[in-house]
């Protein structure tokens, strides 16, 4: 059997260096292989061909930001629930554990979920989750195409 002189950190360092070399090699290879034909359309801000309208500092509804933050809060909450669920899903661990500590962990998790639900209720009560429906604007558009042209399309 071959004895390795590398420690666990040495193995980790080799994997990190290998990953960096792999990514760098892939980027360099793709740069050498890909076609490079810049043109006016490709050098514009968007390749869709549409000109930008206005500045990038446009106004948007602040509720999008608040809903995104609340979504992130509950996603982080799930990160904390997974290890707890995995521990309580292992029957052998529960059988060998003192039940007093198991009930303490269950109570602790319900308190955690209650605090998060309280935060959601607070956000709901303050109206952060309510959306203002836009008012319908009557249109005054009149088509310049005569109605008889539409009749010919139906035939």
Secondary structure, DSSP 8 states (H G I E B T S, - for coil): -------HHHHHHHHHHHHHHHHHHHHHHHHHHS-----TTTTSS-TTS----S-S-----HHHHHHHHHHHHHHHHHHHHHHHHHHHH-HHHHHHS-HHHHHHHHHHHHHHHHHHHHHHHHHHHHTTT--------------SS-HHHHHHHH-
